[in-house]
Amino acid sequence: MRPLTRRDLAVAALLIAAVALIPSRVAIWLDDRGQPILSNQPLPELEETRLLTPEQLRLHWGGQLEGEPLKGYASSSDENRFERELLAARADVMRGEVREGLRRLRRLYREYPSRPESAWLLAQVERRRGRLVSAKEALDTALSVAAGMPENWRSEAEALRGEIDAELAHADRAYVEGAEIRVDSNEHFEISYDHQFAGRQFGDQVLEMLDRARLQVEASLGRSLKRKLDVRLYTKAQYLESYKHRFGFATVGFYDGAIHVVAGRHPHRNLYALLLHEYAHAVFEEVQGSHQPFFMNEGIAERFEENARGREQLSRGEWRQLLDALRGDDWIPLESIVRGFGGLKGKRALLAYLQSRAAIQFIEEQKPGAVERWLHACARGTPWQDAMVREIGWDVRQLERTLEGDVLSRFPEDPLSKLRGEVSPPVPSNRSRLDSLSSNLSGAPRAFFRSGALARG
């Protein structure tokens, strides 16, 4: 054993002094305004303050407390069970496992009607999924029992309620003033449109198109919606006036819990292709509980639409566009468009759609039926990442590298193809990974989930 030196003794003394300075217990308290108080001394037993664990503080701060969750916090009390389940539901949603998160939140919403937290989070998730009426109902519940809510949460809930009311009112005003709105329906769909604009047989023709779309998606993916779906049809002018502000690029339709599309006076194949595209989005979100992974979602919908237009395969010119993207370093990493196409405009947005469609075509060419099996696995509760590896055989990065190789293989004489043949496939750059990570949800409760929809450019 090495004898102790003066330096060892000095370090030991410093450590003893440091330990002596550490308080034996630091408690976190929350006052009636939602502000935390850190103290190593007992606070007076005031009604306005209550003791919190770090995990409870994470919930009240909207999830912005840094570091890993502390382990071992458990109690058999009903109070702690509620908060553990609420935190678990929030974690599910943040991981993209929205179906499981919704299941937990709805159960808490039923079993603890006097607790505003579950209703508050449920309202945010429902709004993000485009279920504005359900979000409004949950918010009403939260506000009705808001006496137990911190003041900042109550003000955020009231502001969110105002935004939802405005969105619902805006949707009702989307048609021109004085228009006679016609509503037609069948077992699976309810459509609304301007009766003055459309012909007598318009509603029947659109319903027939929607039924064809439902059967087409069910035949290809083995799934269809179990609920009646709302469909709203607009003239081009009505649509632009109402929704041009929602996206950073031109669109002719989107899905946000209901289908919204531009329609002409006489239904034709173009309208059928749009309805098929948006219905595919509806089925995808019904399975996943969200629109993620977005590139798979858009790729599936694009493939349905292009097939309806008679373009079952990407053209050589489209493959050339993908090659040019690789050559010019314009290729968009698939990991960066898992959450959505937010921030992409113009040619970049068009490239994201093209890459998404190419990814689905490539998967189906290499492993027929894999997309359907993947969706079935997700519907059974398997996280989409795990289901992708199990049913498709690649994770997102592996799929991207393999797709890049497929693009290059179609142009064997291209210098880039020859160069890539001599080196291993590239891994997405750190910048691309950071771009992907930067889209993680963060912020105050109101910004927990941003308003969004699935758009067709």
C-alpha positions as CSV (number, residue, x, y, z in Angstrom):
1,M,0.0,0.0,0.0
2,R,1.3,3.5,-1.0
3,P,1.9,5.7,2.1
4,L,-0.3,8.9,2.3
5,T,1.3,12.1,1.1
6,R,0.6,15.7,2.2
7,R,-1.3,16.2,-1.1
8,D,-3.6,13.2,-0.2
9,L,-4.3,14.7,3.2
10,A,-5.1,18.1,1.7
11,V,-7.6,16.6,-0.8
12,A,-9.3,14.6,2.0
13,A,-9.7,17.7,4.1
14,L,-11.3,19.6,1.2
15,L,-13.7,16.7,0.6
16,I,-14.7,16.6,4.3
17,A,-15.3,20.4,4.2
18,A,-17.4,20.2,1.1
19,V,-19.6,17.4,2.5
20,A,-20.1,19.5,5.6
21,L,-21.4,22.3,3.5
22,I,-24.0,20.2,1.7
23,P,-27.5,20.6,3.3
24,S,-28.9,17.3,4.5
25,R,-32.2,17.9,2.5
26,V,-33.2,20.4,-0.2
27,A,-37.0,20.6,-0.7
28,I,-38.9,22.0,-3.7
29,W,-42.1,23.9,-3.0
30,L,-44.6,25.4,-5.4
31,D,-46.6,28.5,-4.6
32,D,-50.1,29.5,-5.8
33,R,-48.6,31.2,-8.9
34,G,-46.8,28.1,-10.0
35,Q,-43.4,29.4,-9.0
36,P,-40.9,27.0,-7.4
37,I,-39.1,27.6,-4.1
38,L,-36.0,25.7,-3.2
39,S,-35.2,25.5,0.5
40,N,-33.2,23.3,2.9
41,Q,-35.3,24.6,5.8
42,P,-39.0,23.7,6.5
43,L,-41.4,26.2,5.1
44,P,-44.5,27.4,7.1
45,E,-47.5,25.2,6.5
46,L,-49.3,27.6,4.2
47,E,-52.2,26.7,2.0
48,E,-50.6,28.5,-0.9
49,T,-47.5,26.2,-1.0
50,R,-47.1,22.5,-1.4
51,L,-44.0,20.2,-1.4
52,L,-43.1,18.7,-4.8
53,T,-40.8,16.0,-6.0
54,P,-38.4,16.8,-8.9
55,E,-40.7,14.7,-11.2
56,Q,-43.7,16.7,-10.1
57,L,-41.8,19.9,-10.8
58,R,-41.0,18.6,-14.3
59,L,-44.7,18.3,-15.0
60,H,-45.4,21.8,-13.8
61,W,-42.6,23.3,-15.8
62,G,-43.8,21.7,-19.0
63,G,-41.0,19.1,-19.1
64,Q,-38.1,21.5,-19.3
65,L,-36.3,20.3,-16.2
66,E,-33.0,18.9,-17.5
67,G,-31.4,15.5,-16.7
68,E,-32.7,12.0,-16.4
69,P,-35.8,11.3,-14.3
70,L,-35.0,10.3,-10.7
71,K,-35.5,6.6,-10.0
72,G,-37.3,5.1,-7.1
73,Y,-40.0,7.6,-6.6
74,A,-43.0,5.4,-5.8
75,S,-46.0,5.4,-3.5
76,S,-49.1,3.4,-3.2
77,S,-51.2,6.5,-2.6
78,D,-53.8,7.5,-5.1
79,E,-52.2,10.9,-5.5
80,N,-48.9,9.5,-6.5
81,R,-50.4,6.9,-8.7
82,F,-52.2,9.6,-10.7
83,E,-49.0,11.7,-11.2
84,R,-46.9,8.6,-12.2
85,E,-49.5,7.7,-14.8
86,L,-49.8,11.3,-16.0
87,L,-46.0,11.5,-16.4
88,A,-45.9,8.1,-18.2
89,A,-48.6,9.3,-20.6
90,R,-46.7,12.5,-21.4
91,A,-43.5,10.5,-22.0
92,D,-45.4,8.1,-24.3
93,V,-46.6,11.1,-26.4
94,M,-43.2,12.7,-26.5
95,R,-41.7,9.4,-27.8
96,G,-44.2,9.3,-30.6
97,E,-46.3,6.5,-29.0
98,V,-49.4,8.6,-29.1
99,R,-51.9,5.7,-29.0
100,E,-50.5,4.5,-25.7
101,G,-50.3,8.1,-24.3
102,L,-53.9,8.7,-25.3
103,R,-55.1,5.5,-23.7
104,R,-53.5,6.5,-20.4
105,L,-54.8,10.1,-20.6
106,R,-58.4,9.0,-21.4
107,R,-58.4,6.6,-18.5
108,L,-57.1,9.2,-16.1
109,Y,-59.6,11.7,-17.5
110,R,-62.4,9.2,-16.7
111,E,-61.1,8.1,-13.3
112,Y,-60.0,11.5,-12.0
113,P,-62.6,14.0,-13.2
114,S,-61.7,16.5,-10.5
115,R,-58.0,16.7,-11.6
116,P,-57.3,19.3,-14.3
117,E,-53.9,18.0,-15.4
118,S,-55.0,15.0,-17.4
119,A,-57.8,17.0,-19.1
120,W,-55.2,19.8,-19.9
121,L,-52.7,17.4,-21.5
122,L,-55.5,15.5,-23.3
123,A,-56.7,18.7,-24.8
124,Q,-53.3,19.5,-26.2
125,V,-52.9,16.0,-27.7
126,E,-56.4,16.1,-29.3
127,R,-55.8,19.6,-30.8
128,R,-52.5,18.4,-32.2
129,R,-54.4,15.5,-33.9
130,G,-56.9,17.9,-35.4
131,R,-59.7,16.8,-33.0
132,L,-60.8,20.3,-32.1
133,V,-64.2,19.4,-30.6
134,S,-62.6,16.7,-28.4
135,A,-59.9,19.2,-27.4
136,K,-62.5,21.8,-26.5
137,E,-64.4,19.4,-24.4
138,A,-61.3,18.4,-22.4
139,L,-60.3,22.0,-21.9
140,D,-63.8,22.8,-20.6
141,T,-63.3,20.0,-18.1
142,A,-59.9,21.4,-17.1
143,L,-61.2,24.9,-16.6
144,S,-64.3,23.7,-14.7
145,V,-62.0,22.3,-12.0
146,A,-59.3,24.9,-12.4
147,A,-59.3,25.8,-8.7
148,G,-56.5,23.2,-8.3
149,M,-54.6,24.6,-11.3
150,P,-51.6,26.9,-11.0
151,E,-52.5,30.4,-12.2
152,N,-50.1,30.2,-15.2
153,W,-51.7,26.9,-16.3
154,R,-55.2,28.4,-16.0
155,S,-54.3,31.4,-18.2
156,E,-52.7,29.1,-20.8
157,A,-55.8,26.9,-20.8
158,E,-58.0,29.9,-21.3
159,A,-55.8,31.2,-24.2
160,L,-55.8,27.7,-25.8
161,R,-59.6,27.5,-25.5
162,G,-59.8,30.9,-27.3
163,E,-57.6,29.6,-30.1
164,I,-59.7,26.5,-30.6
165,D,-62.9,28.5,-30.6
166,A,-61.3,30.8,-33.3
167,E,-60.3,27.8,-35.4
168,L,-63.8,26.2,-35.2
169,A,-65.4,29.5,-36.1
170,H,-62.9,30.0,-38.9
171,A,-63.8,26.6,-40.3
172,D,-67.5,27.5,-40.2
173,R,-66.8,30.7,-42.1
174,A,-64.6,29.0,-44.7
175,Y,-67.4,29.1,-47.3
176,V,-68.3,32.4,-49.0
177,E,-70.8,34.6,-47.2
178,G,-74.4,33.8,-48.2
179,A,-73.5,30.3,-49.6
180,E,-76.0,27.6,-49.2
181,I,-74.0,24.8,-47.6
182,R,-75.2,21.3,-48.6
183,V,-74.5,18.3,-46.5
184,D,-74.6,14.7,-47.8
185,S,-73.6,11.5,-46.1
186,N,-73.5,7.8,-46.2
187,E,-72.4,5.1,-43.7
188,H,-68.7,6.1,-43.9
189,F,-68.5,9.8,-44.8
190,E,-70.3,13.1,-44.3
191,I,-69.4,15.8,-47.0
192,S,-70.2,19.5,-47.0
193,Y,-69.9,21.9,-49.9
194,D,-71.3,25.1,-51.4
195,H,-74.6,24.0,-53.1
196,Q,-74.7,27.1,-55.3
197,F,-71.3,26.1,-56.7
198,A,-71.9,22.4,-57.3
199,G,-74.2,20.5,-59.7
200,R,-77.2,18.4,-58.6
201,Q,-75.3,15.1,-58.6
202,F,-72.2,16.5,-57.0
203,G,-72.7,15.0,-53.6
204,D,-73.5,11.5,-54.8
205,Q,-70.5,11.5,-57.1
206,V,-68.1,12.6,-54.3
207,L,-69.5,10.0,-51.9
208,E,-69.0,7.3,-54.6
209,M,-65.4,8.5,-55.0
210,L,-64.8,8.4,-51.2
211,D,-66.2,4.8,-51.0
212,R,-63.8,3.8,-53.8
213,A,-60.9,5.4,-52.0
214,R,-61.8,3.6,-48.8
215,L,-62.0,0.2,-50.6
216,Q,-58.7,0.9,-52.4
217,V,-56.8,1.7,-49.1
218,E,-58.3,-1.3,-47.3
219,A,-57.3,-3.6,-50.2
220,S,-53.7,-2.3,-50.1
221,L,-53.1,-1.7,-46.4
222,G,-55.7,-4.1,-44.9
223,R,-57.2,-1.2,-42.9
224,S,-59.9,1.4,-43.1
225,L,-61.5,3.9,-40.7
226,K,-64.2,2.6,-38.3
227,R,-65.7,6.0,-37.7
228,K,-67.6,8.4,-40.0
229,L,-65.2,10.9,-41.6
230,D,-66.0,14.5,-42.3
231,V,-65.0,15.8,-45.7
232,R,-65.1,19.5,-46.7
233,L,-64.8,20.6,-50.3
234,Y,-63.9,24.1,-51.4
235,T,-63.5,26.2,-54.5
236,K,-59.8,27.2,-55.1
237,A,-60.6,30.8,-54.0
238,Q,-62.3,29.6,-50.8
239,Y,-59.5,27.3,-49.9
240,L,-56.7,29.9,-50.5
241,E,-58.6,32.5,-48.5
242,S,-59.1,30.1,-45.6
243,Y,-55.9,28.1,-45.4
244,K,-53.0,29.6,-47.4
245,H,-51.6,30.9,-44.0
246,R,-51.2,27.3,-42.6
247,F,-48.4,26.0,-44.7
248,G,-45.1,27.3,-46.1
249,F,-45.9,26.0,-49.6
250,A,-48.9,25.8,-51.9
251,T,-51.4,23.0,-51.1
252,V,-54.6,21.8,-52.5
253,G,-55.7,19.7,-49.6
254,F,-54.9,18.5,-46.1
255,Y,-56.1,16.2,-43.3
256,D,-56.5,17.5,-39.7
257,G,-59.1,15.0,-38.3
258,A,-61.3,15.9,-41.3
259,I,-60.4,16.0,-45.0
260,H,-60.2,19.4,-46.7
261,V,-59.7,19.5,-50.5
262,V,-60.1,21.8,-53.5
263,A,-62.8,20.6,-55.9
264,G,-64.1,21.7,-59.3
265,R,-67.7,22.0,-60.4
266,H,-67.6,18.5,-61.8
267,P,-65.8,15.7,-60.0
268,H,-63.1,14.0,-62.0
269,R,-60.0,11.8,-61.6
270,N,-58.0,14.7,-60.1
271,L,-60.4,15.0,-57.2
272,Y,-60.5,11.2,-56.7
273,A,-56.6,11.2,-56.4
274,L,-56.7,14.0,-53.8
275,L,-59.4,12.2,-51.8
276,L,-57.4,9.0,-51.9
277,H,-54.3,10.8,-50.7
278,E,-56.0,12.4,-47.8
279,Y,-57.9,9.2,-46.8
280,A,-54.6,7.4,-46.7
281,H,-53.4,10.0,-44.2
282,A,-56.6,9.4,-42.1
283,V,-56.0,5.7,-41.9
284,F,-52.3,6.2,-41.1
285,E,-53.0,8.6,-38.2
286,E,-55.8,6.3,-36.9
287,V,-53.1,3.5,-36.7
288,Q,-50.2,5.6,-35.3
289,G,-52.1,8.1,-33.2
290,S,-50.1,10.9,-34.9
291,H,-48.6,11.7,-38.3
292,Q,-45.2,10.3,-37.5
293,P,-43.0,9.1,-39.1
294,F,-44.0,11.8,-41.6
295,F,-41.9,10.7,-44.5
296,M,-43.6,7.2,-44.4
297,N,-47.0,8.9,-44.0
298,E,-46.5,11.1,-47.0
299,G,-44.8,8.4,-49.0
300,I,-47.8,6.1,-48.6
301,A,-50.3,8.8,-49.5
302,E,-48.3,10.0,-52.4
303,R,-48.0,6.4,-53.8
304,F,-51.8,6.0,-53.6
305,E,-52.4,9.4,-55.4
306,E,-49.8,8.8,-58.1
307,N,-51.2,5.4,-58.8
308,A,-54.7,6.9,-59.2
309,R,-53.2,9.3,-61.8
310,G,-51.7,6.4,-63.7
311,R,-48.1,6.9,-62.5
312,E,-47.4,3.7,-60.6
313,Q,-43.6,4.1,-60.7
314,L,-41.3,7.1,-60.4
315,S,-40.2,8.2,-63.8
316,R,-36.5,8.2,-64.8
317,G,-36.6,12.0,-64.6
318,E,-37.7,11.8,-61.0
319,W,-34.9,9.3,-60.2
320,R,-32.6,11.8,-61.9
321,Q,-33.8,14.5,-59.5
322,L,-32.9,12.3,-56.6
323,L,-29.5,11.6,-58.1
324,D,-28.9,15.4,-58.5
325,A,-29.9,15.9,-54.9
326,L,-27.3,13.5,-53.8
327,R,-24.7,15.0,-56.1
328,G,-25.4,18.6,-55.0
329,D,-25.6,17.7,-51.3
330,D,-29.3,18.8,-51.4
331,W,-30.5,15.3,-50.2
332,I,-32.8,15.7,-47.1
333,P,-31.9,13.2,-44.3
334,L,-35.0,11.0,-43.6
335,E,-34.4,11.4,-39.9
336,S,-35.0,15.2,-40.3
337,I,-38.5,14.7,-41.8
338,V,-39.7,12.1,-39.3
339,R,-41.7,14.8,-37.4
340,G,-42.8,16.8,-40.4
341,F,-41.9,19.0,-43.4
342,G,-42.0,22.1,-41.3
343,G,-39.6,24.8,-42.5
344,L,-39.3,23.3,-46.0
345,K,-40.4,25.5,-48.8
346,G,-40.6,25.5,-52.6
347,K,-38.2,23.0,-54.2
348,R,-37.1,21.6,-50.8
349,A,-40.7,20.7,-50.0
350,L,-41.2,19.0,-53.4
351,L,-37.9,17.1,-52.8
352,A,-39.2,15.9,-49.4
353,Y,-42.4,14.6,-51.1
354,L,-40.3,12.9,-53.8
355,Q,-37.9,11.2,-51.4
356,S,-40.9,10.0,-49.3
357,R,-42.6,8.4,-52.3
358,A,-39.3,6.9,-53.5
359,A,-38.7,5.3,-50.0
360,I,-42.1,3.6,-50.1
361,Q,-41.7,2.4,-53.7
362,F,-38.3,1.0,-52.8
363,I,-39.6,-0.8,-49.7
364,E,-42.4,-2.4,-51.7
365,E,-40.1,-3.4,-54.6
366,Q,-37.6,-5.0,-52.2
367,K,-40.1,-6.4,-49.7
368,P,-43.7,-6.6,-51.0
369,G,-46.3,-6.3,-48.3
370,A,-43.8,-4.9,-45.8
371,V,-45.6,-1.6,-45.4
372,E,-48.9,-3.3,-44.6
373,R,-47.2,-5.6,-42.1
374,W,-45.5,-2.6,-40.5
375,L,-48.8,-0.8,-40.1
376,H,-50.5,-3.9,-38.6
377,A,-47.6,-4.2,-36.1
378,C,-48.0,-0.5,-35.1
379,A,-51.8,-1.0,-34.7
380,R,-51.0,-3.9,-32.2
381,G,-49.1,-1.4,-30.1
382,T,-45.5,-2.0,-31.3
383,P,-43.5,1.3,-31.4
384,W,-43.1,2.3,-35.1
385,Q,-39.3,2.2,-34.9
386,D,-39.3,-1.4,-33.6
387,A,-42.0,-2.4,-36.1
388,M,-39.9,-0.9,-38.9
389,V,-36.8,-3.0,-38.0
390,R,-38.9,-6.1,-37.5
391,E,-41.2,-5.9,-40.5
392,I,-39.2,-3.9,-43.0
393,G,-35.7,-4.9,-42.0
394,W,-34.1,-1.5,-41.7
395,D,-34.2,1.4,-39.2
396,V,-34.5,4.9,-40.7
397,R,-30.7,5.4,-41.3
398,Q,-30.3,2.0,-42.8
399,L,-33.3,2.6,-45.1
400,E,-31.8,5.9,-46.2
401,R,-28.4,4.5,-47.0
402,T,-30.0,1.6,-48.9
403,L,-32.3,4.0,-50.8
404,E,-29.3,6.1,-51.7
405,G,-27.6,3.1,-53.1
406,D,-30.7,2.2,-55.1
407,V,-30.7,5.7,-56.6
408,L,-27.1,5.4,-57.6
409,S,-27.5,1.9,-59.0
410,R,-30.0,3.3,-61.6
411,F,-27.2,5.5,-63.1
412,P,-24.2,3.2,-63.1
413,E,-22.2,5.5,-65.5
414,D,-22.6,8.5,-63.3
415,P,-19.2,9.5,-61.7
416,L,-20.9,9.7,-58.3
417,S,-22.1,6.1,-58.6
418,K,-18.6,5.0,-59.4
419,L,-17.1,6.9,-56.5
420,R,-19.7,5.6,-54.1
421,G,-18.9,2.1,-55.3
422,E,-15.4,2.4,-53.9
423,V,-16.3,3.7,-50.4
424,S,-18.9,2.7,-47.8
425,P,-22.2,4.5,-47.8
426,P,-22.2,7.8,-45.9
427,V,-23.8,8.3,-42.6
428,P,-25.9,11.5,-42.2
429,S,-23.8,14.4,-41.0
430,N,-23.8,15.7,-37.5
431,R,-25.4,18.9,-38.7
432,S,-28.3,16.8,-40.2
433,R,-28.7,14.9,-36.9
434,L,-28.8,18.2,-35.0
435,D,-31.3,19.6,-37.4
436,S,-33.5,16.6,-36.7
437,L,-33.0,16.8,-32.9
438,S,-33.8,20.6,-32.9
439,S,-37.4,19.9,-33.8
440,N,-38.0,18.2,-30.4
441,L,-41.0,19.5,-28.6
442,S,-40.2,22.0,-25.9
443,G,-41.5,25.2,-24.3
444,A,-44.2,26.3,-22.0
445,P,-47.4,24.3,-21.6
446,R,-49.1,26.3,-24.4
447,A,-46.3,25.3,-26.9
448,F,-46.3,21.7,-25.8
449,F,-48.0,20.6,-29.0
450,R,-48.0,22.9,-32.0
451,S,-51.0,23.1,-34.3
452,G,-50.5,21.1,-37.4
453,A,-52.0,19.2,-40.2
454,L,-51.2,16.8,-43.1
455,A,-51.0,18.9,-46.2
456,R,-51.0,17.9,-49.9
457,G,-48.8,20.2,-51.9
